[in-house]
Amino acid sequence: MEYQIGDIVKLKKPHPCGSKEWEILRVGMDFRLRCLGCDHQIMVPRKLVEKNTRGLRKKEES
């Protein structure tokens, strides 16, 4: 799967706020993700994101 900045990933487990969707802010060995429910940001290893991804929405081109 190819990840790009601005894409929305749906992860397996929900964040404590209840949202399962995260926006990708940084791509590399680690991903910086922003929760779409509460705007909390986290850094997660690429391997963990690839393992737990259940869906991917590409960013809307304007």
PyRosetta script that sets phi, psi and omega in degrees:
from pyrosetta import init, pose_from_sequence

init()
pose = pose_from_sequence("MEYQIGDIVKLKKPHPCGSKEWEILRVGMDFRLRCLGCDHQIMVPRKLVEKNTRGLRKKEES")
pose.set_psi(1, 139.0)
pose.set_omega(1, -179.8)
pose.set_phi(2, -104.0)
pose.set_psi(2, 121.6)
pose.set_omega(2, -178.7)
pose.set_phi(3, -101.9)
pose.set_psi(3, 140.5)
pose.set_omega(3, 177.1)
pose.set_phi(4, -133.5)
pose.set_psi(4, 157.1)
pose.set_omega(4, 178.0)
pose.set_phi(5, -61.8)
pose.set_psi(5, 134.0)
pose.set_omega(5, -179.9)
pose.set_phi(6, 98.1)
pose.set_psi(6, -15.7)
pose.set_omega(6, 178.1)
pose.set_phi(7, -68.4)
pose.set_psi(7, 155.7)
pose.set_omega(7, 177.7)
pose.set_phi(8, -109.9)
pose.set_psi(8, 123.4)
pose.set_omega(8, 176.9)
pose.set_phi(9, -108.1)
pose.set_psi(9, 141.3)
pose.set_omega(9, 174.1)
pose.set_phi(10, -104.4)
pose.set_psi(10, 118.4)
pose.set_omega(10, -177.3)
pose.set_phi(11, -96.2)
pose.set_psi(11, 163.7)
pose.set_omega(11, -175.7)
pose.set_phi(12, -63.5)
pose.set_psi(12, -49.7)
pose.set_omega(12, -176.7)
pose.set_phi(13, -100.6)
pose.set_psi(13, 141.8)
pose.set_omega(13, 178.7)
pose.set_phi(14, -76.8)
pose.set_psi(14, 153.7)
pose.set_omega(14, 172.0)
pose.set_phi(15, -71.4)
pose.set_psi(15, 156.4)
pose.set_omega(15, 179.3)
pose.set_phi(16, -54.1)
pose.set_psi(16, -23.9)
pose.set_omega(16, 178.5)
pose.set_phi(17, -76.6)
pose.set_psi(17, -12.4)
pose.set_omega(17, 177.6)
pose.set_phi(18, 108.2)
pose.set_psi(18, -14.1)
pose.set_omega(18, -177.6)
pose.set_phi(19, -83.6)
pose.set_psi(19, 142.1)
pose.set_omega(19, 175.3)
pose.set_phi(20, -107.2)
pose.set_psi(20, -3.1)
pose.set_omega(20, -175.2)
pose.set_phi(21, -103.0)
pose.set_psi(21, 137.2)
pose.set_omega(21, -177.0)
pose.set_phi(22, -133.2)
pose.set_psi(22, 141.4)
pose.set_omega(22, 174.6)
pose.set_phi(23, -94.6)
pose.set_psi(23, 137.3)
pose.set_omega(23, 178.6)
pose.set_phi(24, -83.9)
pose.set_psi(24, 122.5)
pose.set_omega(24, 179.0)
pose.set_phi(25, -104.9)
pose.set_psi(25, -23.9)
pose.set_omega(25, -178.7)
pose.set_phi(26, -148.6)
pose.set_psi(26, 138.7)
pose.set_omega(26, 179.8)
pose.set_phi(27, -123.6)
pose.set_psi(27, 138.3)
pose.set_omega(27, 179.1)
pose.set_phi(28, 170.4)
pose.set_psi(28, -145.7)
pose.set_omega(28, 174.7)
pose.set_phi(29, -65.1)
pose.set_psi(29, -31.9)
pose.set_omega(29, 173.8)
pose.set_phi(30, -118.1)
pose.set_psi(30, 151.1)
pose.set_omega(30, 175.2)
pose.set_phi(31, -108.3)
pose.set_psi(31, 139.8)
pose.set_omega(31, 167.9)
pose.set_phi(32, -100.5)
pose.set_psi(32, 122.3)
pose.set_omega(32, -178.3)
pose.set_phi(33, -116.8)
pose.set_psi(33, 146.0)
pose.set_omega(33, 176.2)
pose.set_phi(34, -120.1)
pose.set_psi(34, 123.5)
pose.set_omega(34, 179.5)
pose.set_phi(35, -66.3)
pose.set_psi(35, 132.7)
pose.set_omega(35, 179.9)
pose.set_phi(36, -80.9)
pose.set_psi(36, -10.6)
pose.set_omega(36, 178.6)
pose.set_phi(37, -85.5)
pose.set_psi(37, -44.2)
pose.set_omega(37, -173.2)
pose.set_phi(38, -129.2)
pose.set_psi(38, 3.0)
pose.set_omega(38, 178.9)
pose.set_phi(39, 68.4)
pose.set_psi(39, 14.7)
pose.set_omega(39, 176.4)
pose.set_phi(40, -70.3)
pose.set_psi(40, 139.0)
pose.set_omega(40, -180.0)
pose.set_phi(41, -112.2)
pose.set_psi(41, 139.8)
pose.set_omega(41, 178.9)
pose.set_phi(42, -137.0)
pose.set_psi(42, 156.9)
pose.set_omega(42, 171.2)
pose.set_phi(43, -107.2)
pose.set_psi(43, 129.6)
pose.set_omega(43, -176.6)
pose.set_phi(44, -133.0)
pose.set_psi(44, 138.1)
pose.set_omega(44, 176.1)
pose.set_phi(45, -61.1)
pose.set_psi(45, 144.2)
pose.set_omega(45, -178.9)
pose.set_phi(46, -53.9)
pose.set_psi(46, -43.0)
pose.set_omega(46, -177.6)
pose.set_phi(47, -58.1)
pose.set_psi(47, -40.5)
pose.set_omega(47, -179.8)
pose.set_phi(48, -68.1)
pose.set_psi(48, -40.5)
pose.set_omega(48, 178.5)
pose.set_phi(49, -65.0)
pose.set_psi(49, -46.0)
pose.set_omega(49, -180.0)
pose.set_phi(50, -60.9)
pose.set_psi(50, -38.3)
pose.set_omega(50, -178.8)
pose.set_phi(51, -69.2)
pose.set_psi(51, -38.1)
pose.set_omega(51, -171.6)
pose.set_phi(52, -100.1)
pose.set_psi(52, 2.6)
pose.set_omega(52, -179.8)
pose.set_phi(53, -72.3)
pose.set_psi(53, 129.4)
pose.set_omega(53, 177.2)
pose.set_phi(54, -112.5)
pose.set_psi(54, -10.0)
pose.set_omega(54, 178.1)
pose.set_phi(55, -169.4)
pose.set_psi(55, 154.4)
pose.set_omega(55, -179.3)
pose.set_phi(56, -140.0)
pose.set_psi(56, 124.5)
pose.set_omega(56, 174.5)
pose.set_phi(57, -111.3)
pose.set_psi(57, 126.0)
pose.set_omega(57, 177.3)
pose.set_phi(58, -72.9)
pose.set_psi(58, 151.4)
pose.set_omega(58, -180.0)
pose.set_phi(59, -66.1)
pose.set_psi(59, 150.2)
pose.set_omega(59, 179.9)
pose.set_phi(60, -77.7)
pose.set_psi(60, 125.6)
pose.set_omega(60, 178.0)
pose.set_phi(61, -79.4)
pose.set_psi(61, 135.4)
pose.set_omega(61, 179.9)
pose.set_phi(62, -111.0)
pose.dump_pdb("model.pdb")
